[in-house]
Each structure stands twice: as C-alpha cells, then as structure tokens.
Amino acid sequence: MIARTVQFFFSLLVRDLLGLKVVLVYYPGHLATAVNFTESVTGDYLAINGNRYVICDPTFIGAPVGATMPNMDNASAKVILLE
C-alpha cells in the first residue's frame, strides 16, 4: 500500500512541478511510473499514443531512470493515464 502511495505522489510531483506527462504502470502486485521526457532518455519505456514514456520507479531502490524492476513485464503492463 505504501509503495502505491509513493508512486502516485511521485507521479503528481513530476507532472505538476516539472510539467511532464506521466502515466502509472500497473503490473500484477506492483505499480510504477513512466515519464514522457522532453529530451532523449535511455532505458526501458512504453510507447503510448506515439509518445515514449520511460520507466521511473522510485520504489526500485538504487535503480537508474529507465530500469524496470525484475520480473515485471512491460509488454503486459496496464497503463493508467493521468490527466
């Protein structure tokens, strides 16, 4: 439950303070965030409506931007769009 709260709060901060588009990425048993950066950022990403959303998971301790947590499958993840 705490991890989901962290993801939601993180996504709102990125969206509202940095003005970047974000989505929540739901995997069975885990929630992550993905960000549509305005410049090129390498790493794991999801293509959504012609935009590249790079995985940014603040609960994956020590992981760089673009790293998907082990055993999470981006191809089968469900995306939650945040307006």
C-alpha positions in Angstrom: 0.0 0.0 0.0 2.8 2.4 0.8 4.5 1.7 -2.5 1.4 2.7 -4.4 1.1 5.9 -2.4 4.7 6.7 -3.2 4.1 6.1 -7.0 1.0 8.3 -7.0 2.7 11.1 -5.1 5.9 10.9 -7.3 3.8 11.0 -10.5 1.9 14.1 -9.3 5.1 15.9 -8.4 6.7 15.2 -11.8 3.5 16.2 -13.6 2.7 19.3 -11.6 6.2 20.7 -10.8 8.1 19.7 -13.9 5.2 19.9 -16.3 5.9 16.5 -17.9 3.3 13.9 -19.0 3.2 10.8 -16.7 1.4 7.5 -16.6 1.1 4.9 -13.9 2.2 1.4 -15.0 0.3 -1.5 -13.3 1.9 -4.9 -13.1 0.3 -7.6 -11.0 1.4 -6.9 -7.5 3.3 -3.7 -8.3 2.8 -0.1 -9.6 5.4 2.0 -11.3 5.5 5.4 -13.0 6.6 6.3 -16.6 7.5 9.8 -17.8 7.4 11.3 -21.2 10.6 13.4 -21.1 11.2 16.3 -23.4 14.7 15.2 -24.2 16.2 11.8 -25.1 16.5 9.5 -22.1 17.7 5.9 -22.4 16.2 2.9 -20.7 13.0 0.7 -20.6 10.0 2.5 -22.0 6.4 2.1 -23.1 5.1 3.6 -26.4 1.8 5.3 -25.7 -0.1 7.3 -28.3 3.1 7.9 -30.3 5.0 9.1 -27.2 7.9 7.4 -25.4 7.3 7.0 -21.6 10.4 6.0 -19.7 10.0 3.8 -16.6 10.9 5.8 -13.4 10.3 3.7 -10.3 11.1 5.5 -7.0 10.4 2.3 -5.1 13.1 0.4 -7.0 15.9 1.4 -4.6 19.2 2.3 -6.3 17.8 1.8 -9.8 18.5 4.4 -12.5 15.9 6.1 -14.6 14.7 3.6 -17.2 15.2 0.5 -15.1 12.2 -1.9 -14.8 12.0 -3.9 -11.6 13.0 -7.6 -12.2 10.2 -10.0 -13.2 7.9 -7.1 -14.4 6.8 -7.4 -18.0 6.3 -4.1 -19.8 4.6 -5.8 -22.7 1.7 -7.0 -20.5 1.6 -4.0 -18.1 -1.6 -2.0 -17.9 -1.3 1.8 -18.3 -3.2 4.3 -16.2 -3.3 7.7 -17.9 -3.1 10.8 -15.7 -4.7 13.9 -16.9 
